[in-house]
Amino acid sequence: MTLFLKGSLVEVIVLVESSDEEDKTEYLLRSQANKKQLLDALENVKQGQIVSVNLDEYEKSYFK
């Protein structure tokens, strides 16, 4: 938007935050099967059942 105030040109930029993150979450949770898988994964993390992968080692092993 461009405004003229007392002989001066003023540019105004308005940033509107996107709600994409919320929309993605809502989308992922719509399917009951997907929702169950995501909630099960969260429970696994809470219980310390985590698998760590070193991406550098993974690439060396599988992308020679």
BELGI-V648628 format. One record per run of one state. SS is the DSSP state (2 for helix, 1 for strand, 0 for the rest). FROM is the first residue (numbers start at 1). TO is the last residue. If there is no record, write none. Layout:
ss->SS from->FROM to->TO
ss->SS from->FROM to->TO
This chain:
ss->0 from->1 to->1
ss->1 from->2 to->5
ss->0 from->6 to->7
ss->1 from->8 to->11
ss->0 from->12 to->19
ss->2 from->20 to->30
ss->0 from->31 to->31
ss->2 from->32 to->46
ss->0 from->47 to->54
ss->2 from->55 to->62
ss->0 from->63 to->64
